[in-house]
Amino acid sequence: MAWQVPLADVRLTQADIDAVLAAYRSGWLSMGPRTLQFEAAFAAYLGVRHAVAVANGTAALHLMYAACGLGPGDEVVVPSMTFVATAAPLRHLGAVPVFADIVSELEPWLAPDAVDAAIGPATKAIVHMPYGGHPGEVEALRALADRRGLLLLQDAAHAIGARVGERHVASIGECAAFSFFSNKNLAIGEGGMVATNDDGLAEEVRRLRSHGMEMLSWDRLRGRAAGYDIERLGFNYRLDDPRSALGLSRLARLDEENAKRADLVASYRAALEGVVGCALPEREGARSSNHLITILVEGGERDAVRARIGERGVQTSVHYPPVHRFSAFHDPRTSLPVTERYGERTLTLPLFGHMTAAQQRLVVESVVAALAPS
Ligand SMILES: Cc1ncc(COP(=O)(O)O)c(C=O)c1O
């Protein structure tokens, strides 16, 4: 069925398409000059020293963890209320994700006291996921990481444009990983970025992105020395120039699109006030990227409500089934009551910059009708 209102939608401008075509016409299809430009523009946007473009957000997380030296025996405190990709790359490296609970059902991001309780002698890092683009408790997590001598890393897949004061949320940890998957605020299809202020980490991410090599084909084309050594095993996680060109073009109007998302979220909140609880409250001094708008459906009704909304042509989703409940991560000792309650009640409504007032009205009417079926 074609949805009348999809959950997310991408609309490219003529400038975006021209930028991609120019990349193809240049004849340079793999990682090259446009990727370097995209990295520089992205780092400047975040206010960090380095941004390293990679194949997707999962690759960005994998490289961030690998470059930080996380490996067998290391424990890393992560949220379970996230996409599986926050935790899975840790397991690929032999490290152990230790799940901690969220603050509340309205604030579904890591709770600093739960993180503190989950830290043990083998803990090396905390991974914050700014859920829905909300900075969450990032400052308290920063202080906790400093106090306990741990790295603060971020799965910033939702968070491009999210700020605390004037600082981009991603600049508050040692390193952050972004996704440019089709449903994200900066969508290019598949793509990701690792951002950091640490020169050594950036260098290691760059090396591991390309088989552990110093030398890239773009360097060779420009006549730089051809020899290379492999000191540590790496991956092929490079991004290519046509997608970098799209990222660069779209980055130029990201703030404008995020502002439209903020307006849409404000009108959702106003329209749904007194009807159903909206999570992710605004916080003074913090700016969300408004990646998601989520509501809380009580009484075990979420899936039925979701089906009724779907019958009216409105696509919804669930962010997320808790990771610790998946078979591959199941450990009977893990108990995260707030995450579990949130996972049963949360429902994500459609949100994208060019959503029309009529589309939003249809969503709201469908939610109201689905909550009180006649
Ligand atoms: C929170 C979170 N982490 C990681 C990812 C993985 O990103 P990608 O799909 O680009 O690999 C996503 C998006 O899919 C995500 O939403």
Ligand as a Chemical Component Dictionary entry (heavy atoms), coordinates in Angstrom:
data_LIG
# 
_chem_comp.id                   LIG 
_chem_comp.type                 NON-POLYMER 
_chem_comp.pdbx_formal_charge   0 
_chem_comp.three_letter_code    LIG 
# 
loop_
_chem_comp_atom.comp_id 
_chem_comp_atom.atom_id 
_chem_comp_atom.alt_atom_id 
_chem_comp_atom.type_symbol 
_chem_comp_atom.charge 
_chem_comp_atom.model_Cartn_x 
_chem_comp_atom.model_Cartn_y 
_chem_comp_atom.model_Cartn_z 
_chem_comp_atom.pdbx_ordinal 
LIG C1 C1 C 0 20.675 4.957 16.743 1  
LIG C2 C2 C 0 21.262 4.369 15.492 2  
LIG N1 N1 N 0 22.490 3.838 15.540 3  
LIG C3 C3 C 0 23.073 3.331 14.449 4  
LIG C4 C4 C 0 22.435 3.303 13.232 5  
LIG C5 C5 C 0 23.111 2.639 12.086 6  
LIG O1 O1 O 0 23.297 3.458 10.995 7  
LIG P1 P1 P 0 23.378 2.852 9.508  8  
LIG O2 O2 O 0 22.020 2.355 9.157  9  
LIG O3 O3 O 0 23.807 4.019 8.685  10 
LIG O4 O4 O 0 24.398 1.769 9.536  11 
LIG C6 C6 C 0 21.150 3.869 13.126 12 
LIG C7 C7 C 0 20.402 3.954 11.858 13 
LIG O5 O5 O 0 20.066 3.121 11.151 14 
LIG C8 C8 C 0 20.544 4.399 14.290 15 
LIG O6 O6 O 0 19.315 4.920 14.258 16 
# 
loop_
_chem_comp_bond.comp_id 
_chem_comp_bond.atom_id_1 
_chem_comp_bond.atom_id_2 
_chem_comp_bond.value_order 
_chem_comp_bond.pdbx_ordinal 
LIG C1 C2 SING 1  
LIG C2 N1 SING 2  
LIG C2 C8 DOUB 3  
LIG N1 C3 DOUB 4  
LIG C3 C4 SING 5  
LIG C4 C5 SING 6  
LIG C4 C6 DOUB 7  
LIG C5 O1 SING 8  
LIG O1 P1 SING 9  
LIG P1 O2 DOUB 10 
LIG P1 O3 SING 11 
LIG P1 O4 SING 12 
LIG C6 C7 SING 13 
LIG C6 C8 SING 14 
LIG C7 O5 DOUB 15 
LIG C8 O6 SING 16 
# 
